[in-house]
Amino acid sequence: MSDPLVLIPARLAATRLPNKPLVDIAGEPMIVHVWRRAMEAGIGPVVVATDSPEIAEVVARAHGKAVLTRADHASGSDRIFEAVEKIDPEGRHDVIVNVQGDLPTIDPRIIAASIAPLADPDVDLATLVAVIEREEEKTNPNVVKMVGAQVSSGRFRALYFTRATAPYGDGPLYHHIGLYAYRRKALQRFVGLRPSPLELREKLEQLRALEAGMRIDAIVVDDVPLGVDTPHDLDRARGIIAARRTA
């Protein structure tokens, strides 16, 4: 693991919050806040991968870098693979970190933490989880759970991801945070795979990797970043960032 590249996929076609990457938070578009948090992680160059010239323009105005990609990608993983092939055709970057473009309050430290499992050559992908503290989230299908085998303190080998309440019995449940660090070869393999039966059933893209025999390890963090999907989420994000600026 020598040279990570952070990519932020972003597109305008959101249904619940139109033009989501461009919505204003404390005087800047949301995508710029995400780009700043990723830069603060300090693990490598950060590039926004987008199908929108408007998104690319606001990133450039913030002195960031963006690359235009096709509009017909099925997922953010497909978009970042096109982007990395354009940005780095020589293959210098061997780790690709995918940070979702709707996480304006994300702690840069958890972005940095995501790459640690890739120091193990047996790991193909790395991701993040957090202990579920709220009882209602344990049964909420929108809170994705990771079922894993602990390999060291604060690190698991993921065995399954599910919207159900799992595993059964006493003990902690882990909320999966949808941030991924890929070995570049693993990303290339992943986007070449067809959607798998469990992926389609659970509507969880990461199950495609597990069904193909790829190893995903998860680092436990103490912060679940706020994903902005609705006007209510946007109000919360604005409040969090306003509070940070006045602290």
Phi and psi in degrees as GROMACS dihedral restraints (atoms count N, CA, C in turn):
[ dihedral_restraints ]
;  ai    aj    ak    al  type     phi  dphi    fc
    3     4     5     6     1  -126.7    20    10
    4     5     6     7     1   -28.0    20    10
    6     7     8     9     1  -151.5    20    10
    7     8     9    10     1    81.9    20    10
    9    10    11    12     1   -69.7    20    10
   10    11    12    13     1   152.3    20    10
   12    13    14    15     1  -128.4    20    10
   13    14    15    16     1   129.5    20    10
   15    16    17    18     1   -99.9    20    10
   16    17    18    19     1   126.2    20    10
   18    19    20    21     1  -120.9    20    10
   19    20    21    22     1   138.6    20    10
   21    22    23    24     1  -119.6    20    10
   22    23    24    25     1   104.0    20    10
   24    25    26    27     1   -74.4    20    10
   25    26    27    28     1   138.7    20    10
   27    28    29    30     1  -150.9    20    10
   28    29    30    31     1   134.0    20    10
   30    31    32    33     1  -142.9    20    10
   31    32    33    34     1   160.8    20    10
   33    34    35    36     1   -87.8    20    10
   34    35    36    37     1   -14.2    20    10
   36    37    38    39     1   -81.5    20    10
   37    38    39    40     1    57.9    20    10
   39    40    41    42     1   -94.9    20    10
   40    41    42    43     1   142.3    20    10
   42    43    44    45     1   -92.3    20    10
   43    44    45    46     1   -41.1    20    10
   45    46    47    48     1   -78.8    20    10
   46    47    48    49     1   -24.2    20    10
   48    49    50    51     1  -140.9    20    10
   49    50    51    52     1    89.1    20    10
   51    52    53    54     1   -55.9    20    10
   52    53    54    55     1   142.7    20    10
   54    55    56    57     1    53.7    20    10
   55    56    57    58     1    39.3    20    10
   57    58    59    60     1   -51.6    20    10
   58    59    60    61     1   -47.0    20    10
   60    61    62    63     1   -62.6    20    10
   61    62    63    64     1   -19.9    20    10
   63    64    65    66     1   -99.7    20    10
   64    65    66    67     1    -2.1    20    10
   66    67    68    69     1   -63.9    20    10
   67    68    69    70     1   146.3    20    10
   69    70    71    72     1   -81.7    20    10
   70    71    72    73     1   132.5    20    10
   72    73    74    75     1  -133.9    20    10
   73    74    75    76     1   111.4    20    10
   75    76    77    78     1    55.0    20    10
   76    77    78    79     1    39.0    20    10
   78    79    80    81     1    88.2    20    10
   79    80    81    82     1     2.3    20    10
   81    82    83    84     1  -135.9    20    10
   82    83    84    85     1   150.3    20    10
   84    85    86    87     1   -62.0    20    10
   85    86    87    88     1   148.9    20    10
   87    88    89    90     1   -55.5    20    10
   88    89    90    91     1   -40.9    20    10
   90    91    92    93     1   -61.9    20    10
   91    92    93    94     1   -30.3    20    10
   93    94    95    96     1   -69.9    20    10
   94    95    96    97     1   -37.7    20    10
   96    97    98    99     1   -61.6    20    10
   97    98    99   100     1   -43.6    20    10
   99   100   101   102     1   -63.3    20    10
  100   101   102   103     1   -44.6    20    10
  102   103   104   105     1   -57.9    20    10
  103   104   105   106     1   -42.6    20    10
  105   106   107   108     1   -63.7    20    10
  106   107   108   109     1   -42.4    20    10
  108   109   110   111     1   -63.3    20    10
  109   110   111   112     1   -40.0    20    10
  111   112   113   114     1   -67.2    20    10
  112   113   114   115     1   -37.9    20    10
  114   115   116   117     1   -62.9    20    10
  115   116   117   118     1   -39.4    20    10
  117   118   119   120     1   -67.0    20    10
  118   119   120   121     1   -19.9    20    10
  120   121   122   123     1   -64.6    20    10
  121   122   123   124     1   -30.0    20    10
  123   124   125   126     1    68.6    20    10
  124   125   126   127     1    28.8    20    10
  126   127   128   129     1  -102.7    20    10
  127   128   129   130     1   -10.1    20    10
  129   130   131   132     1   164.5    20    10
  130   131   132   133     1  -180.0    20    10
  132   133   134   135     1   -59.8    20    10
  133   134   135   136     1   151.3    20    10
  135   136   137   138     1  -123.6    20    10
  136   137   138   139     1   129.2    20    10
  138   139   140   141     1  -134.5    20    10
  139   140   141   142     1   135.1    20    10
  141   142   143   144     1   -88.2    20    10
  142   143   144   145     1   127.4    20    10
  144   145   146   147     1  -105.0    20    10
  145   146   147   148     1   115.8    20    10
  147   148   149   150     1  -142.9    20    10
  148   149   150   151     1   157.1    20    10
  150   151   152   153     1   -98.7    20    10
  151   152   153   154     1     6.1    20    10
  153   154   155   156     1  -115.9    20    10
  154   155   156   157     1   119.3    20    10
  156   157   158   159     1   -59.7    20    10
  157   158   159   160     1   -30.2    20    10
  159   160   161   162     1   -65.0    20    10
  160   161   162   163     1   -41.7    20    10
  162   163   164   165     1   -66.0    20    10
  163   164   165   166     1   -44.9    20    10
  165   166   167   168     1   -58.9    20    10
  166   167   168   169     1   -37.5    20    10
  168   169   170   171     1   -67.4    20    10
  169   170   171   172     1   -43.6    20    10
  171   172   173   174     1   -69.5    20    10
  172   173   174   175     1   -32.7    20    10
  174   175   176   177     1   -65.8    20    10
  175   176   177   178     1   -43.5    20    10
  177   178   179   180     1   -63.1    20    10
  178   179   180   181     1   -37.3    20    10
  180   181   182   183     1   -64.7    20    10
  181   182   183   184     1   -26.4    20    10
  183   184   185   186     1   -87.3    20    10
  184   185   186   187     1     7.2    20    10
  186   187   188   189     1    71.0    20    10
  187   188   189   190     1    26.5    20    10
  189   190   191   192     1   -99.5    20    10
  190   191   192   193     1   179.2    20    10
  192   193   194   195     1  -117.7    20    10
  193   194   195   196     1   137.1    20    10
  195   196   197   198     1  -134.6    20    10
  196   197   198   199     1   153.3    20    10
  198   199   200   201     1  -129.2    20    10
  199   200   201   202     1   136.2    20    10
  201   202   203   204     1   -83.9    20    10
  202   203   204   205     1   135.2    20    10
  204   205   206   207     1  -125.6    20    10
  205   206   207   208     1   172.6    20    10
  207   208   209   210     1   -63.3    20    10
  208   209   210   211     1   157.0    20    10
  210   211   212   213     1   -90.2    20    10
  211   212   213   214     1    -8.7    20    10
  213   214   215   216     1  -102.4    20    10
  214   215   216   217     1    18.9    20    10
  216   217   218   219     1   -69.5    20    10
  217   218   219   220     1   142.0    20    10
  219   220   221   222     1   -78.0    20    10
  220   221   222   223     1   -23.5    20    10
  222   223   224   225     1  -152.1    20    10
  223   224   225   226     1   167.1    20    10
  225   226   227   228     1   -64.2    20    10
  226   227   228   229     1   -30.9    20    10
  228   229   230   231     1   -63.4    20    10
  229   230   231   232     1   -42.3    20    10
  231   232   233   234     1   -63.9    20    10
  232   233   234   235     1   -39.1    20    10
  234   235   236   237     1   -65.2    20    10
  235   236   237   238     1   -43.4    20    10
  237   238   239   240     1   -71.5    20    10
  238   239   240   241     1   -28.0    20    10
  240   241   242   243     1   -67.9    20    10
  241   242   243   244     1   -43.0    20    10
  243   244   245   246     1   -59.4    20    10
  244   245   246   247     1   -43.0    20    10
  246   247   248   249     1   -63.1    20    10
  247   248   249   250     1   -45.2    20    10
  249   250   251   252     1   -67.4    20    10
  250   251   252   253     1   -32.9    20    10
  252   253   254   255     1   -67.4    20    10
  253   254   255   256     1   -32.3    20    10
  255   256   257   258     1   -74.9    20    10
  256   257   258   259     1   -43.2    20    10
  258   259   260   261     1   -72.1    20    10
  259   260   261   262     1   -39.1    20    10
  261   262   263   264     1  -135.4    20    10
  262   263   264   265     1    66.2    20    10
  264   265   266   267     1   -65.4    20    10
  265   266   267   268     1   -19.4    20    10
  267   268   269   270     1   -77.9    20    10
  268   269   270   271     1   -14.4    20    10
  270   271   272   273     1    78.8    20    10
  271   272   273   274     1    28.7    20    10
  273   274   275   276     1   -69.7    20    10
  274   275   276   277     1   -37.6    20    10
  276   277   278   279     1   -84.6    20    10
  277   278   279   280     1   118.6    20    10
  279   280   281   282     1  -101.8    20    10
  280   281   282   283     1    -6.8    20    10
  282   283   284   285     1  -129.2    20    10
  283   284   285   286     1   130.2    20    10
  285   286   287   288     1  -118.2    20    10
  286   287   288   289     1   120.4    20    10
  288   289   290   291     1  -103.3    20    10
  289   290   291   292     1   125.0    20    10
  291   292   293   294     1  -103.3    20    10
  292   293   294   295     1   107.9    20    10
  294   295   296   297     1  -106.8    20    10
  295   296   297   298     1   122.7    20    10
  297   298   299   300     1   -63.6    20    10
  298   299   300   301     1   144.4    20    10
  300   301   302   303     1   -80.8    20    10
  301   302   303   304     1     5.7    20    10
  303   304   305   306     1  -117.0    20    10
  304   305   306   307     1    33.0    20    10
  306   307   308   309     1  -119.7    20    10
  307   308   309   310     1    65.1    20    10
  309   310   311   312     1   -69.7    20    10
  310   311   312   313     1   -17.3    20    10
  312   313   314   315     1  -105.4    20    10
  313   314   315   316     1    11.3    20    10
  315   316   317   318     1   -60.9    20    10
  316   317   318   319     1   140.6    20    10
  318   319   320   321     1   -76.6    20    10
  319   320   321   322     1   121.3    20    10
  321   322   323   324     1   -55.5    20    10
  322   323   324   325     1   -26.5    20    10
  324   325   326   327     1   -66.9    20    10
  325   326   327   328     1   -31.0    20    10
  327   328   329   330     1   -78.9    20    10
  328   329   330   331     1   -26.0    20    10
  330   331   332   333     1   -62.9    20    10
  331   332   333   334     1   -46.0    20    10
  333   334   335   336     1   -63.0    20    10
  334   335   336   337     1   -37.5    20    10
  336   337   338   339     1   -65.6    20    10
  337   338   339   340     1   -24.6    20    10
  339   340   341   342     1   -64.7    20    10
  340   341   342   343     1   -25.6    20    10
  342   343   344   345     1   -86.0    20    10
  343   344   345   346     1   -11.6    20    10
  345   346   347   348     1   -56.2    20    10
  346   347   348   349     1   -43.9    20    10
  348   349   350   351     1   -62.0    20    10
  349   350   351   352     1   -20.7    20    10
  351   352   353   354     1   -75.0    20    10
  352   353   354   355     1    -4.4    20    10
  354   355   356   357     1   -67.0    20    10
  355   356   357   358     1   -20.3    20    10
  357   358   359   360     1   -86.8    20    10
  358   359   360   361     1   118.1    20    10
  360   361   362   363     1   -64.6    20    10
  361   362   363   364     1   -14.7    20    10
  363   364   365   366     1   -81.6    20    10
  364   365   366   367     1   -11.0    20    10
  366   367   368   369     1   -92.4    20    10
  367   368   369   370     1   130.0    20    10
  369   370   371   372     1   -92.3    20    10
  370   371   372   373     1   -41.7    20    10
  372   373   374   375     1  -133.4    20    10
  373   374   375   376     1   152.4    20    10
  375   376   377   378     1  -128.8    20    10
  376   377   378   379     1   151.2    20    10
  378   379   380   381     1  -150.2    20    10
  379   380   381   382     1  -172.1    20    10
  381   382   383   384     1  -127.5    20    10
  382   383   384   385     1   148.6    20    10
  384   385   386   387     1  -140.0    20    10
  385   386   387   388     1   162.2    20    10
  387   388   389   390     1  -140.8    20    10
  388   389   390   391     1   147.5    20    10
  390   391   392   393     1   -64.3    20    10
  391   392   393   394     1   132.9    20    10
  393   394   395   396     1   -78.8    20    10
  394   395   396   397     1   120.4    20    10
  396   397   398   399     1   -99.3    20    10
  397   398   399   400     1   -32.3    20    10
  399   400   401   402     1   -89.2    20    10
  400   401   402   403     1   129.3    20    10
  402   403   404   405     1   -58.8    20    10
  403   404   405   406     1   -40.0    20    10
  405   406   407   408     1   -66.2    20    10
  406   407   408   409     1   -23.5    20    10
  408   409   410   411     1   -76.1    20    10
  409   410   411   412     1   -20.7    20    10
  411   412   413   414     1   -66.9    20    10
  412   413   414   415     1   -26.5    20    10
  414   415   416   417     1  -111.5    20    10
  415   416   417   418     1     4.7    20    10
  417   418   419   420     1   -83.1    20    10
  418   419   420   421     1   118.8    20    10
  420   421   422   423     1   -67.3    20    10
  421   422   423   424     1   -15.9    20    10
  423   424   425   426     1   -79.5    20    10
  424   425   426   427     1   -11.5    20    10
  426   427   428   429     1   -98.6    20    10
  427   428   429   430     1   106.2    20    10
  429   430   431   432     1   -78.6    20    10
  430   431   432   433     1   133.6    20    10
  432   433   434   435     1  -105.1    20    10
  433   434   435   436     1   143.7    20    10
  435   436   437   438     1  -102.7    20    10
  436   437   438   439     1   129.9    20    10
  438   439   440   441     1  -106.1    20    10
  439   440   441   442     1   121.6    20    10
  441   442   443   444     1  -145.1    20    10
  442   443   444   445     1   165.4    20    10
  444   445   446   447     1  -103.9    20    10
  445   446   447   448     1   124.9    20    10
  447   448   449   450     1   -70.5    20    10
  448   449   450   451     1   128.4    20    10
  450   451   452   453     1  -107.9    20    10
  451   452   453   454     1   -20.3    20    10
  453   454   455   456     1  -165.8    20    10
  454   455   456   457     1   174.7    20    10
  456   457   458   459     1   -59.8    20    10
  457   458   459   460     1   121.7    20    10
  459   460   461   462     1    76.0    20    10
  460   461   462   463     1    14.8    20    10
  462   463   464   465     1  -142.1    20    10
  463   464   465   466     1   137.5    20    10
  465   466   467   468     1  -127.7    20    10
  466   467   468   469     1   151.2    20    10
  468   469   470   471     1   -92.8    20    10
  469   470   471   472     1   120.0    20    10
  471   472   473   474     1   -71.8    20    10
  472   473   474   475     1   129.2    20    10
  474   475   476   477     1  -101.1    20    10
  475   476   477   478     1   -30.5    20    10
  477   478   479   480     1  -165.0    20    10
  478   479   480   481     1   156.4    20    10
  480   481   482   483     1  -127.1    20    10
  481   482   483   484     1   139.9    20    10
  483   484   485   486     1  -153.2    20    10
  484   485   486   487     1   155.0    20    10
  486   487   488   489     1   -88.1    20    10
  487   488   489   490     1   -10.7    20    10
  489   490   491   492     1   -77.6    20    10
  490   491   492   493     1   173.1    20    10
  492   493   494   495     1   -85.8    20    10
  493   494   495   496     1   109.5    20    10
  495   496   497   498     1  -155.4    20    10
  496   497   498   499     1   149.2    20    10
  498   499   500   501     1   -78.8    20    10
  499   500   501   502     1   164.9    20    10
  501   502   503   504     1   -72.0    20    10
  502   503   504   505     1   153.0    20    10
  504   505   506   507     1    97.9    20    10
  505   506   507   508     1  -176.1    20    10
  507   508   509   510     1   -71.4    20    10
  508   509   510   511     1   149.1    20    10
  510   511   512   513     1   126.2    20    10
  511   512   513   514     1   168.2    20    10
  513   514   515   516     1   -69.6    20    10
  514   515   516   517     1   152.9    20    10
  516   517   518   519     1  -112.3    20    10
  517   518   519   520     1   148.0    20    10
  519   520   521   522     1  -117.7    20    10
  520   521   522   523     1   125.4    20    10
  522   523   524   525     1   -82.7    20    10
  523   524   525   526     1   121.9    20    10
  525   526   527   528     1   -79.4    20    10
  526   527   528   529     1   131.0    20    10
  528   529   530   531     1  -102.3    20    10
  529   530   531   532     1   122.9    20    10
  531   532   533   534     1   -78.7    20    10
  532   533   534   535     1    58.1    20    10
  534   535   536   537     1  -120.9    20    10
  535   536   537   538     1   131.9    20    10
  537   538   539   540     1  -127.3    20    10
  538   539   540   541     1   143.4    20    10
  540   541   542   543     1  -117.8    20    10
  541   542   543   544     1   121.6    20    10
  543   544   545   546     1  -109.4    20    10
  544   545   546   547     1   141.7    20    10
  546   547   548   549     1   -64.4    20    10
  547   548   549   550     1   143.2    20    10
  549   550   551   552     1   -59.4    20    10
  550   551   552   553     1   -41.5    20    10
  552   553   554   555     1   -64.4    20    10
  553   554   555   556     1   -33.4    20    10
  555   556   557   558     1   -69.0    20    10
  556   557   558   559     1   -39.4    20    10
  558   559   560   561     1   -62.6    20    10
  559   560   561   562     1   -43.3    20    10
  561   562   563   564     1   -60.5    20    10
  562   563   564   565     1   -43.5    20    10
  564   565   566   567     1   -65.1    20    10
  565   566   567   568     1   -43.5    20    10
  567   568   569   570     1   -60.2    20    10
  568   569   570   571     1   -47.9    20    10
  570   571   572   573     1   -70.8    20    10
  571   572   573   574     1   -15.1    20    10
  573   574   575   576     1   -86.5    20    10
  574   575   576   577     1    -7.9    20    10
  576   577   578   579     1   -84.7    20    10
  577   578   579   580     1   148.2    20    10
  579   580   581   582     1   -77.2    20    10
  580   581   582   583     1   149.8    20    10
  582   583   584   585     1   -52.6    20    10
  583   584   585   586     1   137.1    20    10
  585   586   587   588     1   -95.8    20    10
  586   587   588   589     1   163.9    20    10
  588   589   590   591     1   -59.2    20    10
  589   590   591   592     1   -44.6    20    10
  591   592   593   594     1   -70.4    20    10
  592   593   594   595     1   -35.4    20    10
  594   595   596   597     1   -57.8    20    10
  595   596   597   598     1   -46.4    20    10
  597   598   599   600     1   -68.3    20    10
  598   599   600   601     1   -35.1    20    10
  600   601   602   603     1   -71.3    20    10
  601   602   603   604     1   -46.1    20    10
  603   604   605   606     1   -88.2    20    10
  604   605   606   607     1   -13.6    20    10
  606   607   608   609     1    59.3    20    10
  607   608   609   610     1    48.6    20    10
  609   610   611   612     1  -133.5    20    10
  610   611   612   613     1   110.3    20    10
  612   613   614   615     1   -62.1    20    10
  613   614   615   616     1   -32.6    20    10
  615   616   617   618     1   -65.5    20    10
  616   617   618   619     1   -19.6    20    10
  618   619   620   621     1   -67.2    20    10
  619   620   621   622     1   -23.5    20    10
  621   622   623   624     1   -59.4    20    10
  622   623   624   625     1   -42.2    20    10
  624   625   626   627     1   -65.9    20    10
  625   626   627   628     1   -44.8    20    10
  627   628   629   630     1   -64.1    20    10
  628   629   630   631     1   -41.7    20    10
  630   631   632   633     1   -65.5    20    10
  631   632   633   634     1   -24.0    20    10
  633   634   635   636     1   -88.6    20    10
  634   635   636   637     1     3.8    20    10
  636   637   638   639     1    85.5    20    10
  637   638   639   640     1    12.7    20    10
  639   640   641   642     1   -82.4    20    10
  640   641   642   643     1   147.2    20    10
  642   643   644   645     1   -96.3    20    10
  643   644   645   646     1   128.0    20    10
  645   646   647   648     1  -116.9    20    10
  646   647   648   649     1   123.2    20    10
  648   649   650   651     1  -107.7    20    10
  649   650   651   652     1   148.4    20    10
  651   652   653   654     1  -124.4    20    10
  652   653   654   655     1   134.7    20    10
  654   655   656   657     1   -98.3    20    10
  655   656   657   658     1   134.9    20    10
  657   658   659   660     1   -83.3    20    10
  658   659   660   661     1   126.9    20    10
  660   661   662   663     1  -122.9    20    10
  661   662   663   664     1   165.9    20    10
  663   664   665   666     1  -105.1    20    10
  664   665   666   667     1    18.0    20    10
  666   667   668   669     1  -137.9    20    10
  667   668   669   670     1   125.8    20    10
  669   670   671   672     1  -102.0    20    10
  670   671   672   673     1   110.8    20    10
  672   673   674   675     1   -66.9    20    10
  673   674   675   676     1   147.9    20    10
  675   676   677   678     1   -78.9    20    10
  676   677   678   679     1   117.8    20    10
  678   679   680   681     1   -87.6    20    10
  679   680   681   682     1   129.1    20    10
  681   682   683   684     1   -95.0    20    10
  682   683   684   685     1   106.4    20    10
  684   685   686   687     1  -121.1    20    10
  685   686   687   688     1   -19.1    20    10
  687   688   689   690     1  -134.4    20    10
  688   689   690   691     1   165.8    20    10
  690   691   692   693     1   -57.3    20    10
  691   692   693   694     1   -35.1    20    10
  693   694   695   696     1   -63.4    20    10
  694   695   696   697     1   -44.2    20    10
  696   697   698   699     1   -59.4    20    10
  697   698   699   700     1   -40.4    20    10
  699   700   701   702     1   -62.8    20    10
  700   701   702   703     1   -42.4    20    10
  702   703   704   705     1   -60.5    20    10
  703   704   705   706     1   -41.8    20    10
  705   706   707   708     1   -62.6    20    10
  706   707   708   709     1   -44.1    20    10
  708   709   710   711     1   -62.7    20    10
  709   710   711   712     1   -42.2    20    10
  711   712   713   714     1   -61.2    20    10
  712   713   714   715     1   -40.2    20    10
  714   715   716   717     1   -66.6    20    10
  715   716   717   718     1   -40.6    20    10
  717   718   719   720     1   -63.6    20    10
  718   719   720   721     1   -46.2    20    10
  720   721   722   723     1   -70.4    20    10
  721   722   723   724     1   -37.3    20    10
  723   724   725   726     1   -62.4    20    10
  724   725   726   727     1   -39.9    20    10
  726   727   728   729     1   -65.8    20    10
  727   728   729   730     1   -39.2    20    10
  729   730   731   732     1   -63.7    20    10
  730   731   732   733     1   -36.8    20    10
  732   733   734   735     1   -75.4    20    10
  733   734   735   736     1   -20.6    20    10
  735   736   737   738     1  -100.0    20    10
  736   737   738   739     1    -5.5    20    10
